[in-house]
Amino acid sequence: MSLLNTGSFLSDPTLSIIIPVHNEQHRLPPALENLYTYLQQQPYSFEILVVENGSSDDTLALAQEFARCHSGVRVLHESRRGKGLAVRRGMLESQGEYRFMCDVDFSMPIDQINRFFAPLQNGADIAIASREAPGAVRYGEPEYRHLVGRIFNWMIRWMVLPGLHDTQCGFKCFKARAAEDLFRAQRLSGWSFDVEVLFIARRRGYRIAEVPVPWYFNPDTKVRLFQDSLRMFVELLTIRWNAARGWYEPHD
């Protein structure tokens, strides 16, 4: 299937980009400029959804100003905190044939986005960026952060998602049908929401492909290594508990 789509930006776009943001007044404007410039050079139609997530700075106003000046950009305001809530809303309100979630820091270079199409056109329903799959490269990450990340990933594989090298990289692309099904079933609103979504996907028979990417460590990351790791461990237990109660089973 060709990606060429000469329709308008918001009428059945090929690609929707969902960016959840919280207190990102400094990083958001240059990130949007770079992303928009890149997407304008591509042979497919697109939309960008910025989901502002309970910010206390000028993030919302800056996003709205950018949207006023750029066709195909929408801003959603989600007053409740939680990255999972923001991504869920963006996924369910977007219109793209492919729906791509990404972090505003773009630790994965923007020009890697197009690499996610091939797996989806060849049978996968979800394509996730991987910093650990063969061919991936990490740049600038301190050894202790890599070690802690691998320990936590081992817990994820042991408890909920065996076989996946890396579930926590913030760049994931879904076919529209899979996105609408899975994000409606999502229950977690915190950092582990994407692990939960992938867990549900496995249970419902969706195919997941890993895309090895170059990844650049950002020292300004908002991840609090130990606090968030503990919280995510609790959320993994919650996923297992929800599954045991049958809450992830599809309903007619």
Summary of the structure (lengths in Angstrom):
residues: 252
radius of gyration: 17.3
end to end distance: 30.4
largest distance: 48.4
contacts: 796
relative contact order: 0.15
helix: 42%
strand: 18%
